[in-house]
């Protein structure tokens, strides 16, 4: 394993290193459910700010923790970004600790322990996966989507003192949509690789495509169920990513479309997720 594998910060001047979330998709998966739960709670409590800062700090602390873990277990020589990573980790740890104190006072003890354990377990998993350069693993990314969208549960706890019934539905549907989005992106990335690689890679791309199609079937089943139960807006919210992701999968058959810049692909995905969230808020209101 190359010593600098998996990090894009090598060679940066130490004074200019900013350890902020770089994965915009993950940031959206974390923040959009917080906004949805805050709106749907229909009430405000100051501890919601602590939920926001704790969530952002936990996400931001991942990169410096990964660098420190690589320095300890992988790299044989001292890397210049390690010192900066240690300082940023200390800063984010302070933010997380102070936010945790606020939440400890606002949340029931059992909920605080459960959420805290969840953060510790998932953070440990994320560090191990990144150190092994397996961060593109599909099961890990799906697990990440489920974990990140659980920020809605934390927001409900802060706003209402408990997890409202509607919040479980919100988390489930957000997680389903995130899973579908992850699989569609994987299908696109591997289809791009398949343009230049061997047949085996093409078969791998088709595997991700089938998985993405299966996730859309799951969304369709959820849409049909909610429509049958009379929740038309929720059904419409679910139909939105189905149509968007179906069009994306169809466009992946076109070699020219596969050359679309990933930044633009990400912007379209963010817009789709935002529309889904707005419709879901209307449906759950």
GIQUIQUI-V610013 format. One record per residue. N is the residue number from 1. RES is the residue in three letters. PHI is phi as a letter, one per 40 degrees, with the letter a starting at -180 (* if undefined). OMEGA is omega in whole degrees, 0 to 359 (NA if undefined). Layout:
n = {N & N}
res = {RES & RES}
phi = {PHI & PHI}
omega = {OMEGA & OMEGA}
This chain:
n = {1 & 2 & 3 & 4 & 5 & 6 & 7 & 8 & 9 & 10 & 11 & 12 & 13 & 14 & 15 & 16 & 17 & 18 & 19 & 20 & 21 & 22 & 23 & 24 & 25 & 26 & 27 & 28 & 29 & 30 & 31 & 32 & 33 & 34 & 35 & 36 & 37 & 38 & 39 & 40 & 41 & 42 & 43 & 44 & 45 & 46 & 47 & 48 & 49 & 50 & 51 & 52 & 53 & 54 & 55 & 56 & 57 & 58 & 59 & 60 & 61 & 62 & 63 & 64 & 65 & 66 & 67 & 68 & 69 & 70 & 71 & 72 & 73 & 74 & 75 & 76 & 77 & 78 & 79 & 80 & 81 & 82 & 83 & 84 & 85 & 86 & 87 & 88 & 89 & 90 & 91 & 92 & 93 & 94 & 95 & 96 & 97 & 98 & 99 & 100 & 101 & 102 & 103 & 104 & 105 & 106 & 107 & 108 & 109 & 110 & 111 & 112 & 113 & 114 & 115 & 116 & 117 & 118 & 119 & 120 & 121 & 122 & 123 & 124 & 125 & 126 & 127 & 128 & 129 & 130 & 131 & 132 & 133 & 134 & 135 & 136 & 137 & 138 & 139 & 140 & 141 & 142 & 143 & 144 & 145 & 146 & 147 & 148 & 149 & 150 & 151 & 152 & 153 & 154 & 155 & 156 & 157 & 158 & 159 & 160 & 161 & 162 & 163 & 164 & 165 & 166 & 167 & 168 & 169 & 170 & 171 & 172 & 173 & 174 & 175 & 176 & 177 & 178 & 179 & 180 & 181 & 182 & 183 & 184 & 185 & 186 & 187 & 188 & 189 & 190 & 191 & 192 & 193 & 194 & 195 & 196 & 197 & 198 & 199 & 200 & 201 & 202 & 203 & 204 & 205 & 206 & 207 & 208 & 209 & 210 & 211 & 212 & 213 & 214 & 215 & 216 & 217 & 218 & 219 & 220 & 221 & 222 & 223 & 224 & 225 & 226 & 227 & 228 & 229 & 230 & 231 & 232 & 233 & 234 & 235 & 236 & 237 & 238 & 239 & 240 & 241 & 242 & 243 & 244 & 245 & 246 & 247 & 248 & 249 & 250 & 251 & 252 & 253 & 254 & 255 & 256 & 257 & 258 & 259 & 260 & 261 & 262 & 263 & 264 & 265 & 266 & 267 & 268 & 269 & 270 & 271 & 272 & 273 & 274 & 275 & 276 & 277 & 278 & 279 & 280 & 281 & 282 & 283 & 284 & 285}
res = {UNK & UNK & UNK & UNK & UNK & UNK & UNK & UNK & UNK & UNK & UNK & UNK & UNK & UNK & UNK & UNK & UNK & UNK & UNK & UNK & UNK & UNK & UNK & UNK & UNK & UNK & UNK & UNK & UNK & UNK & UNK & UNK & UNK & UNK & UNK & UNK & UNK & UNK & UNK & UNK & UNK & UNK & UNK & UNK & UNK & UNK & UNK & UNK & UNK & UNK & UNK & UNK & UNK & UNK & UNK & UNK & UNK & UNK & UNK & UNK & UNK & UNK & UNK & UNK & UNK & UNK & UNK & UNK & UNK & UNK & UNK & UNK & UNK & UNK & UNK & UNK & UNK & UNK & UNK & UNK & UNK & UNK & UNK & UNK & UNK & UNK & UNK & UNK & UNK & UNK & UNK & UNK & UNK & UNK & UNK & UNK & UNK & UNK & UNK & UNK & UNK & UNK & UNK & UNK & UNK & UNK & UNK & UNK & UNK & UNK & UNK & UNK & UNK & UNK & UNK & UNK & UNK & UNK & UNK & UNK & UNK & UNK & UNK & UNK & UNK & UNK & UNK & UNK & UNK & UNK & UNK & UNK & UNK & UNK & UNK & UNK & UNK & UNK & UNK & UNK & UNK & UNK & UNK & UNK & UNK & UNK & UNK & UNK & UNK & UNK & UNK & UNK & UNK & UNK & UNK & UNK & UNK & UNK & UNK & UNK & UNK & UNK & UNK & UNK & UNK & UNK & UNK & UNK & UNK & UNK & UNK & UNK & UNK & UNK & UNK & UNK & UNK & UNK & UNK & UNK & UNK & UNK & UNK & UNK & UNK & UNK & UNK & UNK & UNK & UNK & UNK & UNK & UNK & UNK & UNK & UNK & UNK & UNK & UNK & UNK & UNK & UNK & UNK & UNK & UNK & UNK & UNK & UNK & UNK & UNK & UNK & UNK & UNK & UNK & UNK & UNK & UNK & UNK & UNK & UNK & UNK & UNK & UNK & UNK & UNK & UNK & UNK & UNK & UNK & UNK & UNK & UNK & UNK & UNK & UNK & UNK & UNK & UNK & UNK & UNK & UNK & UNK & UNK & UNK & UNK & UNK & UNK & UNK & UNK & UNK & UNK & UNK & UNK & UNK & UNK & UNK & UNK & UNK & UNK & UNK & UNK & UNK & UNK & UNK & UNK & UNK & UNK & UNK & UNK & UNK & UNK & UNK & UNK & UNK & UNK & UNK & UNK & UNK & UNK & UNK & UNK & UNK & UNK & UNK & UNK}
phi = {* & c & c & c & c & g & b & b & c & c & g & c & c & d & c & b & c & b & c & b & d & b & c & c & c & c & c & c & c & c & c & c & c & c & c & d & c & c & c & c & c & g & a & b & b & d & c & c & c & c & c & c & c & c & c & c & c & c & c & c & c & c & c & c & c & c & c & c & c & c & c & c & b & b & c & c & b & c & c & c & c & c & c & c & c & c & c & c & c & c & c & c & c & c & c & c & c & c & c & c & c & c & c & c & c & c & c & c & d & c & c & c & c & c & c & c & c & c & c & c & c & c & c & c & d & c & c & c & c & c & c & c & f & b & c & c & d & c & d & c & c & c & c & c & c & c & c & c & c & c & d & c & c & c & c & c & c & c & c & b & g & a & c & c & d & c & c & c & c & d & c & d & c & c & c & c & c & c & c & c & c & c & c & c & c & c & c & c & c & c & c & c & c & c & c & b & b & c & c & c & c & c & c & c & c & c & c & c & c & c & c & c & c & c & c & c & c & c & c & c & c & c & c & c & c & c & c & c & c & g & c & c & c & c & c & c & d & c & c & d & c & d & c & c & c & c & c & c & c & c & c & c & c & c & c & c & c & c & c & d & d & c & c & c & c & c & c & c & c & c & c & c & c & c & c & d & c & c & c & c & c & c & c & c & c}
omega = {178 & 184 & 183 & 182 & 173 & 178 & 180 & 184 & 180 & 179 & 177 & 173 & 186 & 183 & 183 & 181 & 177 & 181 & 175 & 180 & 180 & 183 & 186 & 178 & 179 & 179 & 179 & 178 & 179 & 190 & 182 & 177 & 177 & 179 & 181 & 182 & 179 & 179 & 184 & 179 & 177 & 175 & 184 & 172 & 185 & 179 & 176 & 176 & 178 & 175 & 180 & 181 & 179 & 180 & 181 & 180 & 180 & 178 & 182 & 183 & 185 & 184 & 177 & 177 & 179 & 180 & 179 & 177 & 177 & 179 & 183 & 191 & 187 & 186 & 181 & 179 & 179 & 178 & 185 & 183 & 183 & 181 & 178 & 179 & 179 & 180 & 180 & 179 & 177 & 180 & 180 & 178 & 177 & 179 & 181 & 180 & 180 & 177 & 179 & 178 & 178 & 182 & 178 & 179 & 186 & 185 & 168 & 185 & 181 & 179 & 179 & 179 & 182 & 179 & 179 & 178 & 179 & 179 & 181 & 182 & 183 & 178 & 178 & 178 & 181 & 180 & 181 & 181 & 180 & 178 & 178 & 182 & 178 & 185 & 177 & 178 & 182 & 178 & 179 & 181 & 176 & 176 & 178 & 179 & 179 & 181 & 183 & 181 & 176 & 174 & 176 & 179 & 180 & 180 & 177 & 177 & 181 & 185 & 188 & 183 & 178 & 178 & 181 & 180 & 181 & 183 & 175 & 177 & 178 & 181 & 181 & 183 & 176 & 180 & 178 & 180 & 179 & 179 & 179 & 180 & 179 & 182 & 178 & 177 & 177 & 179 & 179 & 182 & 182 & 174 & 177 & 179 & 183 & 177 & 185 & 187 & 185 & 181 & 181 & 177 & 177 & 177 & 177 & 179 & 179 & 178 & 178 & 179 & 179 & 178 & 178 & 179 & 177 & 179 & 177 & 175 & 178 & 177 & 179 & 177 & 178 & 179 & 180 & 180 & 181 & 177 & 179 & 180 & 176 & 180 & 187 & 182 & 177 & 177 & 178 & 178 & 181 & 179 & 182 & 178 & 177 & 180 & 182 & 182 & 177 & 177 & 179 & 180 & 178 & 181 & 180 & 175 & 182 & 183 & 180 & 180 & 180 & 179 & 179 & 180 & 182 & 177 & 180 & 177 & 179 & 179 & 178 & 179 & 179 & 179 & 179 & 179 & 180 & 178 & 177 & 181 & 180 & 180 & 179 & 177 & 179 & 182 & 182 & 184 & NA}
